[in-house]
Amino acid sequence: MAGGMLTVGIPEYRLPRSVVQREIANIQKYGVEIRLNSPVGKDGLSFESLWQEGFQAIFVAAGAHKSVPLGVPGEDLNGVYHGTAFLKEMGLRNKVKVGAKVAVIGGGNVAVDAARSALRAGAKEVAIVYRRSRDEMPAYPEEVAAAEGEDIRIQFLALPKKVIGKAGKVSGLECVKTQLGEPDASGRRRPEPVKGSEFVIDVDTVIAAVGEVPDLSFLDTAKFFLNDNKTLKAASPAFVTNVKGVFAGGDAVTGPATVIEAIAAGKKAALAIDKYLRGESLDYQEPVPSIISIEDVDCGEVQEEGTAGDALAPGSQTGKKL
Ligand SMILES: Cc1cc2nc3c(=O)[nH]c(=O)nc-3n(C[C@H](O)[C@H](O)[C@H](O)COP(=O)(O)OP(=O)(O)OC[C@H]3O[C@@H](n4cnc5c(N)ncnc54)[C@H](O)[C@@H]3O)c2cc1C
């Protein structure tokens, strides 16, 4: 399926597939051919085969789909899922087998989406376990409020230590309470385990959503420059990598970000690739956007309930239509 995380990440109840499908159809109308089921990498296409086919530029927009492991004992037990894989199953098949009691670990949008999706997959009780406090939670506040409105409990200041198993299956999650210390590299206060404060949550399913990184195993990573956080290096404003003819953008370059940033990267990279194919220099300054005041915005075309039909704005719980 085309659409990346818009199709297999962001849950259907927040971003209806019909909206994404309409956008994809618009792109196809411009003459863009979409070849599905065509992985680049081992046993699939290669950069070499693409050059041989006659393509003169490649834009790498492979996203950030690999979940960061929890790194605690018991992570391989039956009943442990990783956030993006869990949501992908929900996105593709609208069904994942979850137990009655689910713990989701993490504090970002993926964790909140996984928790709310677990409820929709049939779980009776869902708890989010987050190692910092509400103030540091990176998820959209309205999504957190919506999760709490669905009776999802958030256990703040707790860190998983071990997934407990019985006969190869998850039977609990051992956590330790944390307190916040000095700020770390992210600028947020570092969670420090409180000695002797271990406790066990009674669960049969654990979903780990503690971060995502790009899976660049399809690239000859020895040839490409990477950033410290293992994303692909691409220089602005032209999104060029260090390999001639190869451009890159979106989450594969920035790490997990937003839909609009990925779309903006695609548009700017398309302009750069156009210059490249015409033999023009890529050593240019990004044009300064023209900024107009809010009073000068023509709202005539904006309808509160437009053609997007039943589409709720991502993150919106207000029922306001796109
Ligand atoms: C659960 C979740 C919720 C989110 N919620 C929001 C939100 O509310 N608002 C918001 O703005 N953003 C949200 N995001 C972030 C947003 O979805 C991403 O930032 C955006 O989709 C990134 O776009 P991209 O094109 O870089 O990558 P992706 O959308 O990840 O697309 C990458 C594509 O590349 C394909 N691909 C990967 N490797 C290969 C390969 N080797 N060969 C061929 N194809 C390959 C993938 O299959 C996929 O189709 C959310 C993300 C997740 C996971």
The ligand as an SDF file (V2000), in Angstrom:
LIG
                    3D

 53 58  0  0  0  0  0  0  0  0999 V2000
    1.9830    6.0470   14.9980 C   0  0  0  0  0  0  0  0  0  0  0  0
    2.3770    7.3220   14.3440 C   0  0  0  0  0  0  0  0  0  0  0  0
    1.5910    8.4450   14.5030 C   0  0  0  0  0  0  0  0  0  0  0  0
    1.9240    9.6330   13.8830 C   0  0  0  0  0  0  0  0  0  0  0  0
    1.1090   10.7070   14.0490 N   0  0  0  0  0  0  0  0  0  0  0  0
    1.3750   11.8590   13.3950 C   0  0  0  0  0  0  0  0  0  0  0  0
    0.4950   12.9790   13.4590 C   0  0  0  0  0  0  0  0  0  0  0  0
   -0.5250   12.9430   14.1280 O   0  0  0  0  0  0  0  0  0  0  0  0
    0.8230   14.1050   12.7610 N   0  0  0  0  0  0  0  0  0  0  0  0
    1.9420   14.1780   12.0100 C   0  0  0  0  0  0  0  0  0  0  0  0
    2.1850   15.2070   11.3690 O   0  0  0  0  0  0  0  0  0  0  0  0
    2.8120   13.1370   11.9080 N   0  0  0  0  0  0  0  0  0  0  0  0
    2.5520   11.9730   12.5770 C   0  0  0  0  0  0  0  0  0  0  0  0
    3.4080   10.9050   12.4760 N   0  0  0  0  0  0  0  0  0  0  0  0
    4.6650   11.0660   11.7280 C   0  0  0  0  0  0  0  0  0  0  0  0
    4.4910   10.9490   10.2080 C   0  0  0  0  0  0  0  0  0  0  0  0
    3.6590    9.8580    9.8880 O   0  0  0  0  0  0  0  0  0  0  0  0
    5.8620   10.8030    9.5550 C   0  0  0  0  0  0  0  0  0  0  0  0
    6.6800   11.8840    9.9690 O   0  0  0  0  0  0  0  0  0  0  0  0
    5.7930   10.8030    8.0290 C   0  0  0  0  0  0  0  0  0  0  0  0
    4.9120    9.7990    7.5720 O   0  0  0  0  0  0  0  0  0  0  0  0
    7.1820   10.5930    7.4350 C   0  0  0  0  0  0  0  0  0  0  0  0
    7.0900   10.4940    6.0390 O   0  0  0  0  0  0  0  0  0  0  0  0
    8.2450    9.7880    5.1790 P   0  0  0  0  0  0  0  0  0  0  0  0
    7.8070    9.8800    3.7740 O   0  0  0  0  0  0  0  0  0  0  0  0
    9.5650   10.3270    5.5680 O   0  0  0  0  0  0  0  0  0  0  0  0
    8.2530    8.2570    5.6640 O   0  0  0  0  0  0  0  0  0  0  0  0
    7.1040    7.1540    5.7590 P   0  0  0  0  0  0  0  0  0  0  0  0
    5.7490    7.7740    5.8520 O   0  0  0  0  0  0  0  0  0  0  0  0
    7.5300    6.2690    6.8530 O   0  0  0  0  0  0  0  0  0  0  0  0
    7.1930    6.3830    4.3700 O   0  0  0  0  0  0  0  0  0  0  0  0
    8.3130    5.6100    4.0350 C   0  0  0  0  0  0  0  0  0  0  0  0
    7.9500    4.6690    2.8930 C   0  0  0  0  0  0  0  0  0  0  0  0
    9.1340    4.0590    2.3810 O   0  0  0  0  0  0  0  0  0  0  0  0
    8.9040    2.6640    2.2340 C   0  0  0  0  0  0  0  0  0  0  0  0
   10.1890    1.9660    2.3380 N   0  0  0  0  0  0  0  0  0  0  0  0
   11.0020    1.8630    3.4110 C   0  0  0  0  0  0  0  0  0  0  0  0
   12.0880    1.1330    3.1160 N   0  0  0  0  0  0  0  0  0  0  0  0
   11.9620    0.7600    1.8170 C   0  0  0  0  0  0  0  0  0  0  0  0
   12.7590   -0.0230    0.9240 C   0  0  0  0  0  0  0  0  0  0  0  0
   13.9200   -0.5560    1.3060 N   0  0  0  0  0  0  0  0  0  0  0  0
   12.3080   -0.2220   -0.3460 N   0  0  0  0  0  0  0  0  0  0  0  0
   11.1310    0.3140   -0.7570 C   0  0  0  0  0  0  0  0  0  0  0  0
   10.3430    1.0750    0.0390 N   0  0  0  0  0  0  0  0  0  0  0  0
   10.7490    1.2900    1.3180 C   0  0  0  0  0  0  0  0  0  0  0  0
    7.9540    2.3380    3.3740 C   0  0  0  0  0  0  0  0  0  0  0  0
    7.2950    1.0990    3.1250 O   0  0  0  0  0  0  0  0  0  0  0  0
    7.0240    3.5360    3.3320 C   0  0  0  0  0  0  0  0  0  0  0  0
    6.0060    3.3510    2.3710 O   0  0  0  0  0  0  0  0  0  0  0  0
    3.0910    9.7030   13.0900 C   0  0  0  0  0  0  0  0  0  0  0  0
    3.9040    8.5630   12.9160 C   0  0  0  0  0  0  0  0  0  0  0  0
    3.5430    7.3840   13.5330 C   0  0  0  0  0  0  0  0  0  0  0  0
    4.4160    6.1600   13.3460 C   0  0  0  0  0  0  0  0  0  0  0  0
  1  2  1  0
  2  3  1  0
  2 52  2  0
  3  4  2  0
  4  5  1  0
  4 50  1  0
  5  6  2  0
  6  7  1  0
  6 13  1  0
  7  8  2  0
  7  9  1  0
  9 10  1  0
 10 11  2  0
 10 12  1  0
 12 13  2  0
 13 14  1  0
 14 15  1  0
 14 50  1  0
 15 16  1  0
 16 17  1  0
 16 18  1  0
 18 19  1  0
 18 20  1  0
 20 21  1  0
 20 22  1  0
 22 23  1  0
 23 24  1  0
 24 25  2  0
 24 26  1  0
 24 27  1  0
 27 28  1  0
 28 29  2  0
 28 30  1  0
 28 31  1  0
 31 32  1  0
 32 33  1  0
 33 34  1  0
 33 48  1  0
 34 35  1  0
 35 36  1  0
 35 46  1  0
 36 37  1  0
 36 45  1  0
 37 38  2  0
 38 39  1  0
 39 40  1  0
 39 45  2  0
 40 41  1  0
 40 42  2  0
 42 43  1  0
 43 44  2  0
 44 45  1  0
 46 47  1  0
 46 48  1  0
 48 49  1  0
 50 51  2  0
 51 52  1  0
 52 53  1  0
M  END
$$$$
